[in-house]
Each structure stands twice: as C-alpha cells, then as structure tokens.
Amino acid sequence: MKKTTKRIAVVASAGAAAFGMAVSPSSAVASTVWTVNPSPASFTAPNSGNIVMTAGIPMTCTTSTASGTMQTNTGNPSTVASIANINFGTAAQPCTSVLGNVTTVATTPWTIKAVDYNASAGVTTGYVDNIKAKVTAGICSFIVTGRASGTYTNSTGILAVSSVSGELAVSAPSGCGSVVTTATKPIFKGKYAVKVTRTNTIPTVVGSNPP
C-alpha cells in the first residue's frame, strides 16, 4: 500500500508541474463594455485535445462537451457566458486515472467572466467561475469548487482553460487516504471549441471602455 501511494504521489507531482498558465499582458485601461456577437446566443463547445485535471493524481478525459448561452454585458469582471451543461467522458470513452476510470458530475451553472481584452490579438482574458463538481476515481471521491483562469480567442473560438494553484479547492474527500485531502490544490486544463449551436459560426467577444 505504501509503494502504491508513493507511486501515485510521484505521478501527481509530475502532472502538476506540467501545467502552468502564461499571464497575458493587461490593457492600459480596463474594459467595462463586453460586446458578444451574436447576442444572445446558445453555444456548444466540444473539447479540442485532452482535458486534464490534477488533484493529487492526474485525470485525463479524451472527450468533454460544454453548452450554454452567451450575451453582451457590462462591468469588470463581467459575465459574458453561462455554462448550463458540461460533461466529462462517456461510457465508451471514460476519463481515466491511475486509480481507475473517473466520473465527474458537475453542478451548474458555471459562468465565464471577462476581465481584460487584447484588441490586437482578439483575445479576452478572464476565468470560469462558480465551478463545482463531484469527482470519483476508484473508491476515492471528492468535491472540487472555485474558479479557473482562461482565455477566449475570437479568430478560433477556443476557450482555453488553465487554472493556477489555489483557484480550485477540494472538500469532502472520501476513500482517498493522503492522496487527495482538503489541502490539495487542483489544476484544471483544457481547450473547448465554441460555436453557435447548430451552426459553424464562431462567436466573438470584444471588450471596450465606456464612451
């Protein structure tokens, strides 16, 4: 048992070290008007590449889909989208970990908050907020809550989520021993390709200052 725990800890450390987040430069003046086009609009967002969460152990999903609505809004930070549904893995393609298959059940809505806009790149920086999900890997289960930093790129429609240590927290761990505890700081990383539902239209988000 000690050897297994040690092995998991080593794998977890390697996985956690692999995921950082590049900090994008801030605008000189913060945007307070966020124009979403089209607005309001429903969206679907399948994953682009693997979705990875590290919480004591690395957990990988090869399939994940989010859906919800987007809308123009004001403020900073400002809610520009709401995720009504997000799924991780399927029966045919489950998420995996060294402890076995992983089941993640999200409590929604999650919200996408816009904070900064780089006009030359067409990139909005912000975070996915109100995250809550129950994660089960083998006999280990726990709840993850908090937020995850990310960016949205207008030219590609890619919502890139890349949390930093301390944004997400663990509660109610059960059957995890010392591998996942309330001191664990999860990392959530992945990319989603956003399009207006049932179309090939990539929505845009543009930040500006008030007139």
Summary of the structure (lengths in Angstrom):
residues: 211
radius of gyration: 17.7
end to end distance: 63.8
largest distance: 63.8
contacts: 684
relative contact order: 0.22
helix: 8%
strand: 54%
